[in-house]
Amino acid sequence: MPTMPDMGAMIYDTKTALILRRDLAAWQMANVAAFLAGGLTGTHSHMMGEPYRDRDGRPYSALIREPVFVFGATLEELRRTHQRALSRELVPAIYIADMFRTTNDVDNRAAVAAADAGALDLVGLGVHGPRKTIDKVVNSLKFLS
């Protein structure tokens, strides 16, 4: 399993984690991760850093300002992690399997609205919050490799 690079002492009080179902195709993992990260930054604007500029002054978009930790999980682990997040009053970003069959945001929201909260067919979950809280939410999960 790859090791995380040494980033020195963590300087952030918050932490961001994405949890992806391990049985997804590579394109699905990338797609779900992008949707979840976008959802979290839309909810937590403080996650965004400042825009970039190269030496020639060309502008580039801002990025998330802190590391994003990506974990792999089974459906059962995703559901457990989801419950842990809710019990700590976090507002997670979610992606369910039925969303792969839609083509727009309206239908995505309808798919989630039709799903039983206790039986969500989760394929991805994103959480952001105080570092210690997120550590408890993702406890026992392994980094995606």
N, C-alpha and C positions, 0 to 999 in steps of 0.2 A: 504494500500500500504506500503511495507517495506520502512524503512528510510535508508539513507546512513549512514555508520558508521562515527563517528567524526574522520577525518583524520588530524585535526589541520589545520593550514594555508597551502594552496596549495603552493608548492615550485616550480612548473613548469610554465614556460611561455607558454607552448604548452598544447594542450588538444586533446584527441582522443575520438571520438564518433562513435558507431555503431548504425545504425537505422535498425530495423528488422520489417518486416510486421507481424502484430499481428495474422493474420489468418494462419500462417505456423504451421505445426506439430512440436513437440518438437525437433525431430531429424533434421528437416530442419533448425530450428533456430540455433541449435548448429553447424551444418555443415556450414551454411552461415556465422555465426560469425567467425568461424575458418578461412574460406577462406578470409574474409574481413580483419581480423587482420593480416594474413600473407601477403596480398597484401600491406597493409599500411606499415608494417615493411620492406618489400622489397623496397618500394619507399623512406621511411624515416628511414635510418639506425640508426639515432641518437635516435630512439625510444627504441632501445635495450639496456638493462642493461648488466652487466658483468655476466659471468658464475658463478654458485654456486658450493660450495664444502661442504660436511658434515664434521663432526669432524674426520672421518676416512680418509679423503682426496678423497673420491669418487666424481668424477665430475658430474655435472648436467647442463643441457642447461640453457642459459641465458633466461630471460623473458623480456617482455615489462617493461620498467622502471617506468612507471607512470600509474595511474588508467585509465581504459577504461570504459567510460560511455555508457550504453546500453539502448536505447530508443525503444519503440514500436511505430508503425505508420500504417496508412492505406496506400493504394496505392497512393491516392491523396496527403497525407502528405509526402510520400517518394518523389514524383515528385516535390513538392514544395521545399523540403529540397535539392534535387538534383540541382534545379535551383538556389537556394540561394548559394550553394557551388560553382557552376560554375561562378556565377556573382561576386564572391569574389576571382576568379582565383585559387581556390583550385583544386587539381587533386584527385577526390574521387575514392575509390574502389567501384565497383558495382557488384551486382549479380542479374541476371534477371531470371524469371520463366523458360525460355527455357533451361537454364543451368542445370536444374534438369533432363533433358532428354538426356544429354550428358555424356560421360564417360572419357573425357580427355580435356586437356588444349587447344589443337588445335580446337576442336569442340566448346568449350566454347567461344573462341575468334570469331569463325565464327558466332555463335548465336548472339553475341553482334554486330558484324559488319553488320548483316542482319536487325537489329532493328532500327527503326526510333528514333532518339535521343529525339524527343519531346513526344514520346509515349512509352518509355521504360516500360516494365512490371516488374518494380523493386520489388524485394523481400528483398533486403538488400543494404545498403549504408554505407560506412565507410569514415570518414573524420578525418584529422589530420592537425593542424595548430595552429596559435596563439590563445591563450585561448579566448580572446574577440571575435575573428572572429568566432570560433566554437560556442560560446554561441549564436551569432546572427543566425548562420545557423540552430541550433537546437531549436531556440526559440519556445515555446509553445508545444513542444513534451513532453510526459510523460515517466518516466523510465519504462522499461519493467518489468512487475511483473507476 
